[in-house]
Amino acid sequence: MPSLKALRSRIKSVKNTRQITKTMKMVAAAKVRRARMAVENARPYAARLSGILGTIAAGADDSAPLLLTGRPVVKNVCLIVCGSDRGLAGGLNSNLLKAANSWLETRQAAGQNVSLIAVGRKIEAGLKSAHPAKLVRSYTDMGRNVEFAHAQTIAQAVLAEFETGTFDEVHLMSSKLITMLTQQPEVSQLIPFAKPVMESGNAVSAPEFEPDEDTVLTHLLPLNLNMQVFTALLESAASEQAARMSAMDSATRNAGEMIQRLTVQYNRSRQAAITTELIEIIAGAEAL
C-alpha cells in the first residue's frame, strides 16, 4: 500500500493536472466559437461557387479546360490530408490517419500510384511513419491562424503539378465539423472539378453567362480550388478546437474522479495508521 506521503504527492499532482486540463478546455471553448463562425461564413460562398461551376460543367464538352474535364486515364493520384499541428485533440488525427490509410489501400488496389501531402505536424508524423515513400510534401503552422494565402499556396502547388502531368487527380481530406462533439473525416475531389450527378427528369434551363462560359471558367476554376482548400483548413481548425475541448473536458472529469478515489484511499490509510498507533499505545499501557 502506498505511504501517506506518496498519496499526498499523487493527489497534488492530479490536482495540478486537472487545473491544466480545465484551463485548456476554457481556451479551446473560446477559440472554437471563432473557428466555427469562420466555417459557417465560408460554407455558403463555397457552396454557391461550386453550384455555379456545376451548372457550367453539366453542359461542358471535350473542348472545356483540362481542369474541368480531367484526363481520360487516371494513373497518378494525390491525397492532401489536413490535420492539426498540436496534439491533445482526442481521436481527431488518428481518425484522419485511419481514413487516409483506407483510401490509400482502395486506390492501390485499383492499380493507381498514390502520393500524399500532409497539412499539420501530427498528420505529417503519422504519414511519415506509415508511408514514408509516398509523402511528397508537408505544410505546418497553418492551423493556428488560417489565412486565405495558406490555401493559395497549397492549391497553386498541386495545380502546377496537375498541369505538368505529375498528378492526374488530386483529392482533399479533412475533418468536417458536424457538431461540437462530432468531427467526421471527409474526402472530396479537388482536381479536376467533380461534375455533379444530374437526376433524370429534373432538367433545368441553363443560365447565360457574360461574357462567355470560357472566360467565367478561366476565373472561377482556380478560385474554386483556393476556396475548397481554404474551407478545408477552416473545417480542420474548428474540428481541432472542438475535439480538444471535448478531450480536455473528459480529462478534467477523470482527474476529479481520480482525486476522489485517492482521497478516500488516503483517509483510509490515515485512519488505519491512527488505529494501529492507538492499539500499540493501549497494548503498552496494559503491559505496564
Residue, then its C-alpha position, 0 to 999 in steps of 0.5 A: m500500500p502506498s505511504l501517506k506521503a506518496l498519496r499526498s504527492r499523487i493527489k497534488s499532482v492530479k490536482n495540478t493536472r486537472q487545473i491544466t486540463k480545465t484551463m485548456k478546455m476554457v481556451a479551446a471553448a473560446k477559440v472554437r466559437r471563432a473557428r466555427m463562425a469562420v466555417e459557417n461564413a465560408r460554407p455558403y460562398a463555397a457552396r454557391l461557387s461550386g453550384i455555379l461551376g456545376t451548372i457550367a460543367a453539366g453542359a461542358d464538352d471535350s473542348a472545356p479546360l483540362l481542369l474541368t474535364g480531367r484526363p481520360v486515364v487516371k494513373n497518378v493520384c494525390l491525397i492532401v490530408c489536413g490535420s492539426d499541428r498540436g496534439l491533445a485533440g482526442g481521436l481527431n488525427s488518428n481518425l484522419l490517419k485511419a481514413a487516409n490509410s483506407w483510401l490509400e489501400t482502395r486506390q492501390a488496389a485499383g492499380q493507381n500510384v498514390s502520393l500524399i501531402a500532409v497539412g499539420r505536424k501530427i498528420e505529417a508524423g503519422l504519414k511519415s511513419a506509415h508511408p514514408a515513400k509516398l509523402v511528397r510534401s508537408y505544410t505546418d503552422m497553418g492551423r493556428n491562424v488560417e489565412f486565405a494565402h495558406a490555401q493559395t499556396i497549397a492549391q497553386a502547388v498541386l495545380a502546377e503539378f496537375e498541369t505538368g502531368t505529375f498528378d492526374e487527380v488530386h483529392l482533399m481530406s479533412s475533418k468536417l465539423i458536424t457538431m461540437l462533439t462530432q468531427q467526421p473525416e471527409v474526402s472530396q475531389l479537388i482536381p479536376f472539378a467533380k461534375p455533379v450527378m444530374e437526376s433524370g427528369n429534373a432538367v433545368s434551363a441553363p443560365e447565360f453567362e457574360p461574357d462567355e462560359d470560357t472566360v467565367l471558367t478561366h476565373l472561377l476554376p482556380l478560385n474554386l480550388n483556393m476556396q475548397v482548400f481554404t474551407a478545408l483548413l477552416e473545417s480542420a481548425a474548428s474540428e481541432q478546437a472542438a475535439r480538444m475541448s471535448a478531450m480536455d473536458s473528459a480529462t478534467r472529469n477523470a482527474g476529479e474522479m481520480i482525486q476522489r478515489l485517492t482521497v478516500q484511499y488516503n483517509r483510509s490509510r490515515q485512519a488505519a495508521i491512527t488505529t494501529e498507533l492507538i492499539e500499540i499505545i493501549a497494548g503498552a499501557e496494559a503491559l505496564 
